[in-house]
């Protein structure tokens, strides 16, 4: 059986492919978070400015929501607390 993996046609590419790397460095420096993975990653445009947002899962179990609206140079970070339903 031959399986071929190819990128999806029309898949959007990031206008700034390094933003998650910058976010990882900021989380490490400011919060001591070694990022294990990201969820809820998104990019959009708001009033003509690019926006980026993601939730980071740290290796120690903490989670942070991060967002940036250009021209800001650093991300706004907020630690996610325990939620009860």
Order of alpha helices (4+ residues) and beta strands (2+ residues): alpha-beta-beta-beta-beta
